Amino acid sequence: ASSVVVMDCEESSTMLRRQRQLKADPILPVAEESECRHLSKHSLSPRRRVGPYQKFALRFVVAVGLILVFGTCYSSLTSRDPCAVLSTSLRLTPPSMPKIFHYQSKVDTLTKETATWNTMLKIMPPIQTYPNINISSTGTWTSVYWSDESCLRLVRDHFPDFVPTYEGFAHTIQRVDSCRYLILSKYGGIYADTDISLHSDDIERLIPDGVGLVESPFRYNEYVQNSLMTATAPGHQFWDLVIKLIKERGHSGVVLSTTGPKMLDDGVERYRSEGGTGVQILPCELFQRLPSGQWDTTFTNILGRDVLARAVPMRGCGRYGDNRCEITRHVGKASWTVESGQMM
């Protein structure tokens, strides 16, 4: 482009000289070559080039955006209507079961999510603790708080063969996970994480006979979770298999496959392959939709929960927080990690 401007200036200068010579017109201005060259160098600014790293970053952002859009659209289009799921899941009458609501925490102070269970289930104080657990004879619900100390005492009192495995875990969360299964094996009832809130008293008519495990909205990672579980009677054989699996894998520090959801997946598969019955799935449309807009957690958890989970095409579970046939809501704070994202 610069050479073209130079040529134009030279031609213009030549034509002007010839015109002046022919017409002898002293008024007609003549462009000097030096002025033309000066204009050619400064009148046009060079085009800014995009470097290879900038091109890569731009392409990466566009690719991620397209993947997120596709995954989100796929989940939305393939999701079932939550109210239709609710209508086909409701029982005529609640099951006969121990009316005990269990929760675990470092402190006995109720979170706002756990407090909703006491409200909806009409649980009256005081909150009970192990070993002083008394089931109401009037058919009302009882709330039981489990600390690390009471879990350890439960293991020593009722599951002595499990003590070496329990005390030998690499992470606290492995003990926390294990305690949940032992609680339901010993007492039955409902267990829920402290970041799960209850929004409907229909839950009693949604509890299946036997064991109920909540369906995971993160099905790229696992099929069920241990954040919400039910047991209509103590001593179900499924928990025996779960404890056996944990013993087999307890030497490992990989939480998901030793005591977490992947272990539960394997447990359900093995239990059913051996002819076991009475393990049901609590549909995610009603109990655990994919969280959205909840930032009270670690960056790693947000990245996996709000980005990765929406990038993978999988059946959706409904819109989080819309209160449309939403029985429970899991905020997903990942309280089993510290601020650095490392496991407890």
C-alpha positions as CSV (number, residue, x, y, z in Angstrom):
1,A,0.0,0.0,0.0
2,S,2.9,2.4,0.8
3,S,4.5,1.8,-2.6
4,V,1.2,2.6,-4.4
5,V,1.1,6.0,-2.5
6,V,4.7,6.8,-3.6
7,M,3.9,6.0,-7.2
8,D,0.8,8.2,-7.1
9,C,2.7,11.1,-5.6
10,E,5.5,10.8,-8.2
11,E,3.0,10.7,-11.1
12,S,1.1,13.7,-9.7
13,S,4.3,15.7,-9.3
14,T,5.3,14.9,-12.9
15,M,2.0,15.8,-14.3
16,L,2.0,19.1,-12.4
17,R,5.4,20.0,-13.7
18,R,4.4,19.3,-17.2
19,Q,1.2,21.3,-16.8
20,R,3.2,24.3,-15.4
21,Q,5.6,24.1,-18.3
22,L,2.8,23.9,-20.9
23,K,0.5,26.5,-19.5
24,A,3.1,28.5,-17.7
25,D,0.7,29.0,-14.9
26,P,2.7,30.3,-11.8
27,I,-0.3,29.9,-9.5
28,L,-0.7,26.2,-9.9
29,P,0.9,24.4,-6.9
30,V,3.5,21.8,-7.5
31,A,3.9,18.9,-5.0
32,E,7.5,18.3,-4.2
33,E,8.8,14.8,-4.2
34,S,9.9,15.2,-0.6
35,E,6.5,16.2,0.5
36,C,4.9,13.2,-1.3
37,R,7.3,10.8,0.3
38,H,6.7,12.3,3.7
39,L,2.9,11.8,3.2
40,S,3.4,8.3,2.0
41,K,5.3,7.4,5.2
42,H,3.0,9.0,7.7
43,S,-0.5,9.3,6.2
44,L,-1.3,5.5,6.5
45,S,-0.8,3.8,9.9
46,P,0.4,0.1,9.6
47,R,-2.2,-2.6,10.4
48,R,-1.9,-4.2,13.9
49,R,-1.0,-7.9,13.6
50,V,-2.6,-10.5,15.9
51,G,0.1,-12.7,17.5
52,P,-0.2,-16.5,17.6
53,Y,-1.0,-16.6,21.4
54,Q,-3.8,-14.1,20.9
55,K,-5.2,-16.2,18.1
56,F,-5.1,-19.3,20.2
57,A,-6.7,-17.6,23.2
58,L,-9.5,-16.3,21.0
59,R,-10.1,-19.7,19.4
60,F,-10.1,-21.3,22.9
61,V,-12.7,-18.9,24.3
62,V,-14.9,-19.4,21.2
63,A,-14.6,-23.2,21.5
64,V,-15.4,-23.3,25.2
65,G,-18.4,-21.0,24.6
66,L,-19.7,-23.3,21.9
67,I,-19.3,-26.4,24.0
68,L,-21.1,-24.8,27.0
69,V,-23.9,-23.7,24.8
70,F,-24.3,-27.1,23.2
71,G,-24.1,-28.9,26.6
72,T,-26.6,-26.6,28.2
73,C,-29.0,-26.8,25.3
74,Y,-28.7,-30.6,25.2
75,S,-29.5,-30.9,28.9
76,S,-32.4,-28.5,28.6
77,L,-33.9,-30.4,25.6
78,T,-33.5,-33.8,27.1
79,S,-34.7,-33.1,30.7
80,R,-37.9,-34.5,32.0
81,D,-40.7,-32.4,33.4
82,P,-40.2,-32.4,37.2
83,C,-43.9,-32.2,37.9
84,A,-44.6,-35.3,35.7
85,V,-41.8,-37.1,37.6
86,L,-43.4,-36.1,40.8
87,S,-46.9,-37.3,39.8
88,T,-45.5,-40.8,38.9
89,S,-43.3,-41.0,42.0
90,L,-45.8,-40.2,44.8
91,R,-47.0,-43.1,46.9
92,L,-50.5,-43.3,48.2
93,T,-49.3,-43.4,51.8
94,P,-45.9,-42.9,53.4
95,P,-43.9,-46.0,54.2
96,S,-43.6,-47.4,57.7
97,M,-40.1,-46.3,58.8
98,P,-38.1,-44.9,61.7
99,K,-38.9,-41.2,61.6
100,I,-35.4,-40.0,62.3
101,F,-33.6,-37.2,60.4
102,H,-29.8,-37.5,60.6
103,Y,-27.2,-34.8,59.9
104,Q,-23.5,-34.4,60.4
105,S,-21.4,-31.4,61.2
106,K,-18.4,-30.1,63.0
107,V,-20.7,-28.0,65.2
108,D,-24.3,-28.6,66.4
109,T,-25.5,-25.2,65.1
110,L,-28.1,-25.7,62.4
111,T,-27.4,-24.3,59.0
112,K,-30.3,-22.5,57.3
113,E,-30.7,-25.5,55.0
114,T,-30.9,-28.0,57.8
115,A,-33.3,-25.8,59.7
116,T,-35.8,-26.2,56.8
117,W,-36.0,-30.0,57.6
118,N,-37.0,-29.3,61.2
119,T,-39.7,-26.9,59.9
120,M,-41.1,-29.1,57.2
121,L,-41.0,-32.3,59.2
122,K,-42.3,-30.5,62.3
123,I,-39.4,-31.6,64.4
124,M,-39.6,-30.3,68.0
125,P,-36.5,-29.7,70.2
126,P,-34.3,-31.0,71.6
127,I,-32.0,-32.4,69.0
128,Q,-30.8,-35.8,70.0
129,T,-27.2,-37.1,70.0
130,Y,-25.7,-40.6,70.1
131,P,-26.1,-42.7,72.1
132,N,-29.2,-41.1,73.6
133,I,-31.5,-41.7,70.6
134,N,-35.1,-42.3,71.2
135,I,-37.6,-42.8,68.5
136,S,-40.9,-41.1,69.1
137,S,-43.8,-43.4,69.9
138,T,-46.3,-40.8,68.6
139,G,-45.2,-41.0,65.0
140,T,-43.4,-37.6,65.0
141,W,-40.0,-37.0,63.5
142,T,-36.8,-36.8,65.6
143,S,-33.6,-35.0,64.6
144,V,-30.2,-36.5,65.4
145,Y,-26.9,-34.5,65.3
146,W,-23.7,-36.5,64.5
147,S,-20.3,-35.2,65.4
148,D,-16.9,-36.8,64.6
149,E,-16.8,-38.0,68.2
150,S,-20.2,-39.6,68.1
151,C,-19.5,-41.3,64.8
152,L,-16.3,-42.8,66.2
153,R,-18.2,-44.1,69.2
154,L,-20.9,-45.6,66.9
155,V,-18.2,-47.5,65.0
156,R,-16.6,-48.8,68.2
157,D,-19.9,-49.8,69.8
158,H,-21.6,-51.5,66.9
159,F,-19.1,-52.1,64.1
160,P,-15.9,-53.2,65.9
161,D,-14.6,-55.0,62.8
162,F,-14.7,-51.7,60.9
163,V,-12.6,-49.8,63.5
164,P,-9.1,-50.5,61.9
165,T,-10.4,-49.3,58.5
166,Y,-12.2,-46.3,60.0
167,E,-9.3,-45.1,62.0
168,G,-6.8,-45.7,59.2
169,F,-8.4,-43.5,56.6
170,A,-6.1,-40.8,55.0
171,H,-8.9,-38.2,55.0
172,T,-11.5,-37.0,57.5
173,I,-14.1,-37.0,54.7
174,Q,-13.7,-40.8,54.4
175,R,-14.7,-41.2,58.0
176,V,-17.6,-38.8,57.5
177,D,-18.8,-40.7,54.4
178,S,-18.5,-44.1,56.2
179,C,-20.4,-42.8,59.2
180,R,-23.5,-42.0,57.0
181,Y,-23.8,-45.6,55.8
182,L,-23.3,-46.9,59.4
183,I,-26.0,-44.6,60.7
184,L,-28.6,-45.7,58.2
185,S,-27.6,-49.3,58.7
186,K,-28.1,-49.0,62.5
187,Y,-31.1,-46.7,62.7
188,G,-32.7,-46.2,59.3
189,G,-34.4,-42.9,58.6
190,I,-33.2,-40.0,56.4
191,Y,-29.7,-38.6,56.1
192,A,-29.1,-35.2,54.4
193,D,-26.0,-33.0,54.0
194,T,-26.2,-29.7,55.8
195,D,-26.3,-27.8,52.5
196,I,-29.5,-29.5,51.4
197,S,-32.8,-27.7,52.1
198,L,-36.3,-29.3,52.2
199,H,-39.1,-27.5,50.3
200,S,-42.1,-29.8,50.5
201,D,-43.7,-32.1,53.0
202,D,-44.4,-34.5,50.2
203,I,-41.1,-36.1,50.9
204,E,-42.6,-38.8,53.1
205,R,-44.6,-40.1,50.2
206,L,-41.6,-40.1,47.9
207,I,-39.4,-42.3,50.1
208,P,-39.1,-45.8,48.5
209,D,-39.2,-49.1,50.5
210,G,-35.7,-50.3,51.3
211,V,-32.9,-47.9,50.5
212,G,-33.1,-44.7,48.5
213,L,-30.0,-43.0,47.0
214,V,-30.3,-39.6,45.3
215,E,-29.5,-39.4,41.6
216,S,-26.5,-37.3,40.8
217,P,-26.8,-34.3,38.4
218,F,-23.1,-34.9,37.6
219,R,-23.6,-38.1,35.7
220,Y,-20.3,-37.6,33.8
221,N,-18.7,-38.4,37.2
222,E,-21.1,-40.7,39.0
223,Y,-24.7,-42.0,38.9
224,V,-25.7,-41.6,42.5
225,Q,-24.5,-39.5,45.5
226,N,-24.4,-39.9,49.2
227,S,-25.6,-36.4,50.0
228,L,-29.2,-37.6,50.5
229,M,-30.1,-41.2,51.4
230,T,-33.1,-42.9,53.0
231,A,-33.7,-46.3,54.7
232,T,-37.1,-47.5,55.7
233,A,-35.7,-50.0,58.1
234,P,-32.4,-50.6,59.9
235,G,-30.1,-53.5,59.0
236,H,-30.6,-53.5,55.2
237,Q,-28.2,-55.9,53.4
238,F,-27.1,-53.2,51.0
239,W,-25.2,-51.4,53.8
240,D,-23.4,-54.7,54.6
241,L,-22.1,-54.8,51.0
242,V,-21.1,-51.1,51.2
243,I,-19.1,-51.7,54.4
244,K,-17.4,-54.6,52.8
245,L,-16.4,-52.6,49.7
246,I,-15.0,-49.8,51.9
247,K,-12.9,-52.4,53.8
248,E,-11.5,-53.6,50.5
249,R,-10.6,-50.1,49.4
250,G,-9.9,-48.4,52.7
251,H,-6.1,-48.3,52.2
252,S,-6.5,-45.8,49.3
253,G,-6.8,-42.1,49.7
254,V,-9.0,-41.7,46.6
255,V,-12.2,-40.5,48.3
256,L,-14.7,-40.9,45.5
257,S,-13.9,-44.6,44.9
258,T,-13.3,-45.6,48.5
259,T,-16.2,-44.1,50.4
260,G,-17.8,-41.6,48.0
261,P,-20.3,-41.7,45.1
262,K,-18.2,-43.9,42.8
263,M,-18.0,-46.5,45.5
264,L,-21.8,-46.3,45.9
265,D,-22.1,-46.8,42.1
266,D,-20.0,-49.9,42.3
267,G,-22.0,-51.1,45.3
268,V,-25.4,-50.7,43.6
269,E,-24.1,-52.5,40.5
270,R,-22.6,-55.4,42.5
271,Y,-25.6,-55.7,44.8
272,R,-28.0,-55.9,41.9
273,S,-25.8,-58.3,40.0
274,E,-25.9,-60.6,43.0
275,G,-29.7,-60.6,43.0
276,G,-30.2,-57.9,45.7
277,T,-33.4,-55.9,45.7
278,G,-34.8,-52.9,47.5
279,V,-32.3,-50.2,46.4
280,Q,-34.1,-47.3,44.6
281,I,-33.0,-44.1,43.0
282,L,-34.4,-40.7,44.2
283,P,-34.8,-38.8,40.9
284,C,-32.6,-35.7,40.5
285,E,-35.5,-33.7,39.0
286,L,-37.1,-33.7,42.5
287,F,-34.1,-33.9,44.8
288,Q,-30.9,-32.7,43.3
289,R,-30.8,-30.4,40.3
290,L,-27.6,-28.9,39.0
291,P,-26.7,-25.9,41.2
292,S,-26.5,-22.5,39.6
293,G,-25.3,-19.1,40.9
294,Q,-24.2,-20.4,44.3
295,W,-20.7,-19.0,44.9
296,D,-20.3,-19.8,48.6
297,T,-17.7,-22.5,47.9
298,T,-14.2,-23.1,46.5
299,F,-13.2,-22.0,43.0
300,T,-12.4,-25.6,42.1
301,N,-15.9,-26.7,43.0
302,I,-17.4,-23.8,41.0
303,L,-15.3,-24.7,38.0
304,G,-16.4,-28.4,38.1
305,R,-20.0,-27.7,39.1
306,D,-20.9,-24.6,37.0
307,V,-18.6,-25.1,34.0
308,L,-17.6,-28.7,33.4
309,A,-21.0,-30.0,34.3
310,R,-22.6,-27.8,31.7
311,A,-20.0,-28.7,29.1
312,V,-20.8,-32.4,29.1
313,P,-24.0,-33.3,27.1
314,M,-26.2,-35.3,29.5
315,R,-29.9,-35.4,30.5
316,G,-30.8,-32.4,32.5
317,C,-32.6,-32.4,35.9
318,G,-34.6,-29.3,35.6
319,R,-34.0,-25.7,36.5
320,Y,-32.3,-25.1,39.8
321,G,-34.2,-23.0,42.4
322,D,-37.4,-22.4,40.4
323,N,-39.5,-24.1,43.2
324,R,-41.4,-26.1,40.5
325,C,-41.9,-29.5,42.0
326,E,-38.5,-29.1,43.7
327,I,-38.6,-31.3,46.9
328,T,-35.0,-30.7,48.1
329,R,-32.3,-28.3,46.9
330,H,-28.6,-29.0,47.2
331,V,-26.5,-25.9,47.3
332,G,-23.3,-27.9,46.8
333,K,-20.9,-26.1,49.0
334,A,-18.4,-29.0,49.0
335,S,-17.9,-28.4,52.8
336,W,-15.7,-31.5,52.8
337,T,-12.9,-29.4,51.4
338,V,-10.9,-26.6,53.0
339,E,-10.5,-23.2,51.3
340,S,-7.5,-24.4,49.3
341,G,-9.7,-27.1,47.8
342,Q,-7.8,-29.9,49.5
343,M,-9.7,-32.7,51.2
344,M,-10.2,-32.7,54.9
